Amino acid sequence: MHRWLAGIVLMGALFSSPSAHAQTPPALGSLQIQLWPEYDQPSMLVIYDFKLPDDAQLPVGVSLRLPKEASLVAVASQAADGSLLNTDYQGPTAGDSWQTISIQIQSPAIYHVEYYQPMSKQAAVRSFAYVWPGDYDVSDLTINVRLPLDATNATSDPAMQASKSSDGTPYLRKDFGTWTSGEQLSLQLTYTKTSDSLTASQQDLKPSQPLGAATEGRVMLSNYLPYIVGILGLALIVGGSVYFWQSSRGRALVRERRHRRAAEKDDRPDSEVYCHQCGTRAYAGDRFCRVCGTKLRQPE
């Protein structure tokens, strides 16, 4: 009797234990997959934006499988103002054909994942094979392909609708609607591109409103023109004063040198008069000998 009761208690404990129940994986309310080929690297930038249903019980763990050759660059959640905040995650954990990351969903926000994956390039033809492994049920699944501006002959399998954004960027889009877990989604993309330029380097920055003199932070030459003219005028005045002073000083030095040479010439004993007392040669204009003081005899 006691053994029978113990067996019943044990079986009840097992069935009531959380580990004994198979946990149903959470469904995704929406999943937007964006493919940006040759955006800021010569590879494919893959972006996931997903959200759990509004009635999901939180917190809950979500695991995503990424291609084995993928390079994970960002895991974030979207704040109320639209900005992205880094989110803690585990992994990537490498497997046979995939690598897995695990995210603990704490709030009913949109979660954002980015990774790069190599593309195939043969001459001017680019091709890429994308696979969504079908880890979860998805209520609304869409794929957007942002093509380079100079891409031509873009084709996809399955076929997607071509469109352009307001800035002229070409897109391919397809809404797959509801998607069932366990079913893979494969997409083949091919296009032609003759250059190796990246989309990020081709984007022109455009002002949100026309630029004018009142635009905040803009430097207008006309605002500073009076100051520039004043500085140039002052520089001309100072430069002219320095030049005039140097020129006047140079002329004064020339005149001084000329006077000195004339005086030296006058001091030279170039006359033909000699003192008859001591024989010293006199200078021009002398009346007395500079040595003995004898009055010189002037030639007739």
C-alpha positions in Angstrom: 0.0 0.0 0.0 2.8 2.4 1.0 4.7 1.6 -2.2 1.6 2.3 -4.3 1.1 5.6 -2.7 4.8 6.5 -3.1 4.6 5.7 -6.8 1.5 8.0 -7.2 3.3 10.8 -5.4 6.4 10.4 -7.5 4.5 10.4 -10.8 2.6 13.5 -9.8 5.8 15.3 -8.9 7.3 14.4 -12.3 4.3 15.7 -14.2 4.0 18.8 -12.2 7.7 19.6 -12.6 8.4 22.5 -15.2 11.2 20.5 -16.7 8.8 17.6 -17.5 6.7 19.8 -19.8 8.0 20.5 -23.3 8.3 24.3 -23.6 6.6 25.7 -26.6 8.9 28.1 -28.5 7.6 31.7 -28.6 6.1 33.0 -31.8 7.2 36.2 -33.5 4.5 38.8 -34.1 6.5 40.4 -36.9 9.8 39.8 -38.6 11.3 42.2 -41.2 14.4 40.9 -42.9 16.5 43.5 -44.8 19.3 42.6 -47.2 21.7 45.4 -48.1 24.3 44.2 -50.6 27.6 46.2 -50.8 26.4 48.9 -48.4 29.4 49.8 -46.4 31.4 46.6 -47.0 31.8 44.4 -50.1 29.5 41.8 -48.6 25.8 41.4 -47.6 24.5 43.2 -44.6 21.6 41.2 -43.1 19.3 43.0 -40.7 16.6 41.4 -38.5 13.9 43.5 -36.9 11.5 41.4 -34.9 8.8 41.8 -32.3 6.9 39.3 -30.1 3.1 39.3 -30.0 1.6 41.9 -27.6 0.2 39.1 -25.4 3.6 37.3 -25.0 4.6 36.4 -21.5 7.9 38.1 -20.7 10.7 37.6 -20.0 11.3 34.9 -22.6 14.4 33.6 -24.5 14.7 33.8 -28.3 17.4 31.9 -30.1 18.3 32.8 -33.7 20.4 30.7 -36.1 22.9 32.6 -38.3 24.9 31.2 -41.2 28.2 29.6 -40.1 30.2 32.2 -42.2 28.2 35.1 -40.8 29.9 37.9 -38.8 27.7 39.3 -36.1 28.0 43.0 -35.5 25.0 44.2 -33.5 22.3 43.1 -31.2 20.0 45.8 -29.9 16.5 46.8 -28.8 14.6 49.9 -30.0 13.8 52.6 -27.5 10.6 54.7 -27.5 12.3 57.5 -29.5 13.5 55.0 -32.2 17.1 54.9 -31.1 18.9 51.5 -30.7 20.2 50.3 -27.3 22.7 47.5 -27.0 21.2 44.3 -25.7 22.8 41.5 -23.8 23.0 38.2 -25.6 24.8 34.9 -25.5 26.9 33.4 -28.3 27.4 33.0 -31.1 27.7 29.3 -30.5 29.0 27.4 -33.5 27.2 24.3 -34.7 27.6 22.0 -37.7 25.9 24.3 -40.3 24.8 27.3 -38.1 25.9 29.5 -35.3 23.3 30.4 -32.6 22.7 33.5 -30.5 20.3 33.7 -27.6 18.5 36.9 -26.5 16.5 37.3 -23.3 13.5 39.4 -24.3 12.7 41.7 -21.4 10.3 44.2 -22.9 7.7 44.4 -25.7 10.1 46.3 -28.0 11.4 45.7 -31.5 14.7 43.8 -31.4 17.4 44.4 -33.9 20.2 42.0 -35.1 22.8 42.8 -37.8 25.4 40.5 -39.4 27.6 40.4 -42.6 27.7 37.5 -44.9 29.9 36.9 -47.9 28.6 37.4 -51.5 29.5 35.7 -54.7 31.1 37.9 -57.4 31.9 36.8 -60.9 33.1 39.8 -63.1 30.2 42.2 -63.0 27.6 39.7 -61.7 26.8 39.5 -58.0 24.7 36.8 -56.4 23.6 35.9 -52.9 21.7 33.0 -51.4 19.7 33.8 -48.2 18.0 31.3 -45.9 15.6 31.9 -43.0 15.9 28.6 -41.1 12.3 28.8 -39.8 13.0 28.8 -36.1 9.7 30.3 -35.1 6.2 30.9 -36.2 5.9 34.4 -37.7 2.6 36.2 -38.0 4.0 38.7 -40.6 7.3 38.1 -42.4 8.6 40.5 -45.0 11.9 40.8 -46.9 13.3 44.1 -48.3 16.4 44.2 -50.5 18.1 47.6 -50.8 20.0 47.5 -54.1 23.1 49.6 -54.9 22.3 52.8 -56.9 24.3 51.5 -59.9 22.9 48.0 -59.8 21.1 46.7 -63.0 19.4 43.5 -64.1 18.3 42.6 -60.6 16.4 39.4 -60.3 15.2 37.3 -57.4 13.7 33.9 -56.8 11.0 34.0 -55.5 10.1 37.1 -57.5 9.9 40.4 -55.6 8.2 43.7 -56.3 10.6 46.5 -57.4 10.2 50.0 -56.1 12.1 53.2 -55.2 12.3 55.2 -52.1 11.9 58.9 -51.9 15.6 59.4 -52.4 15.8 57.2 -55.5 17.2 54.1 -53.8 16.0 51.0 -55.7 14.3 48.3 -53.5 12.9 44.8 -54.0 10.2 43.8 -51.5 8.0 40.8 -50.8 5.5 40.2 -48.0 5.3 36.5 -47.2 2.7 36.9 -44.5 2.3 34.1 -42.0 5.2 31.7 -41.8 5.3 28.3 -40.1 8.2 27.2 -37.9 10.3 24.4 -39.2 9.8 25.6 -42.8 12.9 27.2 -44.4 12.6 30.3 -46.6 15.2 30.5 -49.4 15.9 33.6 -51.5 18.2 33.8 -54.5 19.4 37.3 -55.5 21.3 38.3 -58.6 22.2 41.7 -60.1 24.9 43.3 -62.3 27.3 46.0 -61.0 30.3 47.2 -63.0 32.0 49.2 -60.1 33.2 48.2 -56.7 31.8 51.4 -55.1 29.8 51.0 -51.9 26.4 52.5 -51.3 27.4 54.4 -48.2 30.1 56.3 -50.0 27.7 57.2 -52.8 25.0 58.8 -50.6 24.9 62.6 -50.8 24.1 64.6 -47.7 21.2 66.9 -48.3 20.1 69.7 -46.0 16.7 69.4 -44.3 15.9 73.0 -45.3 17.4 75.6 -47.7 20.6 77.1 -46.5 20.8 80.8 -45.9 22.5 83.5 -43.9 20.3 82.7 -40.9 21.1 79.0 -41.0 22.5 78.0 -37.6 26.1 77.0 -37.7 26.7 78.2 -41.2 29.8 80.4 -41.8 28.9 83.2 -44.3 31.8 85.1 -45.9 29.7 88.3 -46.1 29.3 88.3 -42.3 33.1 88.6 -41.8 33.9 90.8 -44.9 34.1 94.1 -42.9 36.6 92.5 -40.5 38.6 91.0 -43.3 38.8 94.4 -45.1 39.8 96.1 -41.8 42.6 93.6 -41.1 43.9 93.9 -44.7 43.8 97.7 -44.4 45.7 97.7 -41.2 48.2 95.3 -42.6 48.8 97.6 -45.6 49.3 100.6 -43.3 51.8 98.8 -41.1 53.6 97.3 -44.0 53.8 100.7 -45.8 55.1 102.4 -42.6 57.8 99.7 -42.2 58.8 100.1 -45.8 59.0 103.9 -45.6 61.0 103.7 -42.4 63.5 101.2 -43.9 63.7 103.2 -47.2 64.4 106.5 -45.3 67.0 104.8 -43.1 68.7 103.3 -46.2 68.9 106.7 -47.9 70.3 108.3 -44.7 73.0 105.6 -44.6 73.9 106.3 -48.2 74.2 110.0 -47.6 76.4 109.3 -44.5 78.6 107.1 -46.5 79.0 109.7 -49.2 79.9 112.4 -46.7 82.4 110.1 -45.0 84.0 109.3 -48.4 84.2 113.0 -49.2 85.8 113.8 -45.8 88.3 111.0 -46.2 89.1 112.3 -49.7 89.6 115.8 -48.4 91.9 114.4 -45.7 94.2 112.7 -48.2 97.5 114.5 -48.7 97.0 115.0 -52.4 98.5 118.5 -52.7 102.0 119.3 -54.1 103.1 121.5 -51.3 105.9 120.4 -48.9 107.1 122.0 -45.7 110.5 123.7 -46.5 111.4 123.2 -42.8 110.7 119.4 -42.2 109.7 118.2 -45.6 106.3 116.9 -44.7 103.8 116.9 -47.5 100.8 119.2 -46.8 97.1 118.5 -47.3 95.0 120.5 -49.6 94.1 123.9 -48.0 96.8 123.7 -45.3 98.6 127.0 -44.5 100.9 125.6 -41.8 102.8 122.4 -41.5 101.0 119.8 -39.5 104.2 118.5 -38.0 106.5 121.4 -37.2 104.0 124.4 -37.5 106.1 126.3 -40.1 104.1 128.5 -42.4 104.0 126.9 -45.7 105.2 128.6 -48.8 102.3 128.6 -51.3 103.2 128.0 -54.9 103.0 131.1 -57.2 
